[in-house]
Amino acid sequence: MALGIHPIYARVTSATDTELYAAPGARQRVHLRWVTVDVEVAWSANDLARLEAGVGGEVIATLDAGDNNNRIERSYHVNKGSRGRPLPVNTALNLESNGTAGVLVVNGEVEVTGA
């Protein structure tokens, strides 16, 4: 995977584990710089979306996807010398959702560095 800063964008329309940014490779690390997850079309009541480090990995944030007004918004101090929130080495950024119908929109930015 190329080192540097890369945008992420996804429209999630089914209950699945969605890879937002692939695992970069041996001895490389993804740093989450910022991310938003918006509910564009509400899912069923009590459905959740989880932003995760890897499939089924550490939960970074959880969103109630059953409400059109809900949003995840995270920024990780990249303006203060930090590269962002580091994920474990060679780990993908995922969004896991358990809804029946709806649309989640993900925007953000990651930086890939050598571990």
C-alpha positions as CSV (number, residue, x, y, z in Angstrom):
1,M,0.0,0.0,0.0
2,A,1.3,3.5,-0.8
3,L,2.4,5.5,2.2
4,G,0.7,8.9,2.7
5,I,-2.7,10.4,3.2
6,H,-5.7,8.7,1.6
7,P,-9.5,9.6,1.6
8,I,-12.1,7.1,2.5
9,Y,-15.7,7.0,1.3
10,A,-18.4,4.4,1.4
11,R,-22.2,4.0,1.1
12,V,-23.3,1.0,3.2
13,T,-26.7,-0.4,2.3
14,S,-26.7,-3.8,3.8
15,A,-26.0,-5.6,7.1
16,T,-22.4,-6.6,6.6
17,D,-18.8,-6.0,7.6
18,T,-17.7,-3.3,5.1
19,E,-14.0,-2.7,4.6
20,L,-13.5,1.1,4.6
21,Y,-9.7,0.9,4.1
22,A,-7.8,-2.3,3.4
23,A,-5.0,-3.6,5.6
24,P,-1.9,-1.9,4.3
25,G,0.6,-4.7,4.5
26,A,3.4,-6.0,6.6
27,R,5.1,-3.4,8.7
28,Q,2.6,-0.7,7.8
29,R,0.0,1.0,9.9
30,V,-3.2,2.9,9.2
31,H,-3.8,6.1,11.3
32,L,-7.4,7.3,11.3
33,R,-7.1,11.1,10.9
34,W,-10.9,11.9,10.9
35,V,-14.1,10.1,10.1
36,T,-17.9,10.8,9.9
37,V,-20.6,8.2,9.6
38,D,-24.1,9.6,8.8
39,V,-27.5,7.9,8.7
40,E,-28.9,8.9,5.3
41,V,-31.8,6.6,5.5
42,A,-32.7,5.1,8.9
43,W,-32.4,1.4,9.5
44,S,-34.8,-0.5,11.8
45,A,-35.1,0.7,15.4
46,N,-32.1,-0.4,17.6
47,D,-29.9,-1.3,14.7
48,L,-26.2,-0.5,15.3
49,A,-23.2,0.4,13.2
50,R,-19.7,-0.1,14.7
51,L,-16.5,1.5,13.4
52,E,-13.8,-1.1,14.1
53,A,-10.1,-1.7,13.8
54,G,-10.3,-4.9,11.8
55,V,-13.2,-7.3,11.4
56,G,-14.7,-7.8,14.8
57,G,-11.8,-5.9,16.3
58,E,-11.6,-3.1,18.7
59,V,-14.7,-0.8,18.5
60,I,-13.7,2.8,17.8
61,A,-17.3,4.2,17.8
62,T,-20.9,2.9,17.8
63,L,-23.9,4.6,16.1
64,D,-27.6,4.0,16.5
65,A,-28.5,3.5,12.9
66,G,-32.3,3.6,13.5
67,D,-32.4,7.4,13.6
68,N,-31.9,9.8,10.7
69,N,-30.4,12.4,12.9
70,N,-27.6,10.3,14.3
71,R,-23.9,10.8,13.3
72,I,-20.5,9.7,14.3
73,E,-17.9,12.4,14.1
74,R,-14.3,11.8,15.2
75,S,-11.1,13.9,14.7
76,Y,-7.8,12.8,16.1
77,H,-5.7,15.9,16.7
78,V,-3.7,15.8,13.4
79,N,-3.2,19.6,13.7
80,K,-1.2,19.0,16.9
81,G,1.6,16.9,15.4
82,S,-0.3,13.5,15.7
83,R,-0.8,11.3,12.6
84,G,-4.2,10.3,14.0
85,R,-5.5,7.3,15.9
86,P,-3.3,4.3,15.1
87,L,-4.7,1.0,14.3
88,P,-2.7,-2.2,15.0
89,V,0.0,-3.0,12.4
90,N,-1.5,-4.4,9.1
91,T,-5.1,-3.9,10.2
92,A,-8.0,-2.7,8.1
93,L,-10.6,-0.1,9.1
94,N,-14.1,-1.6,9.0
95,L,-17.7,-0.7,9.5
96,E,-20.0,-3.5,10.9
97,S,-23.7,-2.9,10.6
98,N,-26.7,-5.0,11.6
99,G,-29.6,-3.3,9.9
100,T,-32.3,-4.6,7.6
101,A,-32.6,-1.6,5.2
102,G,-31.1,1.9,5.1
103,V,-28.1,3.8,4.0
104,L,-25.0,4.9,6.0
105,V,-22.5,7.3,4.4
106,V,-18.9,7.2,5.6
107,N,-16.3,10.0,4.8
108,G,-12.9,10.4,6.3
109,E,-9.1,10.3,5.9
110,V,-6.4,7.9,6.9
111,E,-2.6,8.1,6.8
112,V,-0.5,5.0,6.1
113,T,2.9,4.9,7.6
114,G,5.7,2.4,8.2
115,A,5.2,0.7,11.6
